[in-house]
Amino acid sequence: SRIYKKNHDVTKTWRGKTEQLLRVDDHDFTMRPAFGGPAIPVGVDVQVESLDSISEVDMDFTMTLYLRHYWKDERLSFPSTTNKSMTFDGRLVKKIWVPDVFFVHSKRSFIHDTTTDNIMLRVFPDGQVLYSMRITVTAMCNMDFSCFPLDSQTCSLELESYAYTDEDLMLYWKNGNESLKTDEKISLSQFLIQKFHTTSRLAFYSSTGWYNRLYINFTLRRHIFFFLLQTYFPATLMVMLSWVSFWIDHRAVPARVSLGITTMLTMSTIITGVNASMPRVSYIKAVDIYLWVSFVFVFLSVLEYAAVNYLTTVQERKERKLRERFPCTCGISHSKTMMLDGNYSESDANSLAGYTRNQMVPEEEKQEKMVVHLAMSNESHSSRKRGLKGHVGLRIIQNSHAIDKYSRLIFPGTYIFFNLIYWSVFS
């Protein structure tokens, strides 16, 4: 008999029915506790089990959590000498009043039901109730990608009563910031979870009134290393590869053109790949600035060779015309090159007669010599100055290889300067 008293089954005392034990049939549970009186306080606490995913394309997140409600319903009180609570599963929930909390801005949510509904109801003798359930919810998160991928995102999961205004139901965090607990093993592949915290405030609807709303806020910092390997580093290498053409002979047209076009196509592929995994936002992201500036550098390296090739063609055409007009001057050596204009005397011009036939070079070496530069002008002294300036400009055009020489310094220097500004602003 002593063992029987120790394991006494209270359901036998109350004719084997939970409804009889809690007197469920004696009350109308379609109405809230203290119906018509002051607002019933309902405390809430949450334990976050996992952050399952963060989607930039859909701008949402998925979270699995344990949602617990605390309130007092004297209709559920029962006599007890030990003051111990009784625990029930989800079958009793359908027969009593429970808070109608829903997730604001949620897209999808469900209560886990394996092996049965993950719902627990714990009732104390004085009518205090603990109502707990395990939920997975996908909710909207307004993300700002202006600094992507060097960005931080703050998302919120919002809880609110659907039917009861603040005059009927006072929803609050049961223990303040201590009401939110997280699993220490929570981790995400692309984000570092910086902070979880709770807030609350009133929400107003023009048709129905004011409601208490609770917020679960969390801040995420994106890991940059993945994007360094997949985006920034390849883009930088493509820009550096485009500079290789500055060291290739300008006469190697296929080599320099194919190098420029290949790097441009690779940059286009990188840009397309990044944008394919992002929402189509109407503003510029940080990664767009870097990729498009890199693309412009590659494009300018192609234009640089186009300029070199064009100026080389112009130079060769002018030299060919001069050789046709002055075939006798083709053999003048580099050390005795001179410039003639219309104001020189005939004696100066006849000084060319001092060259002998031995000083003339074979036809094969004509391309290696300087051609006499003629600036035929009979204008005033000021116009002769302009002719000299034009001669200097012609020398720059003729030395088209100097453009490659300057590009070897200007392009890398400008790109390094851009990187310093970029990383100082966005990091």
Order of alpha helices (4+ residues) and beta strands (2+ residues): alpha-alpha-alpha-beta-beta-beta-beta-beta-beta-beta-beta-beta-beta-beta-beta-alpha-alpha-alpha-beta-alpha-beta-alpha-alpha
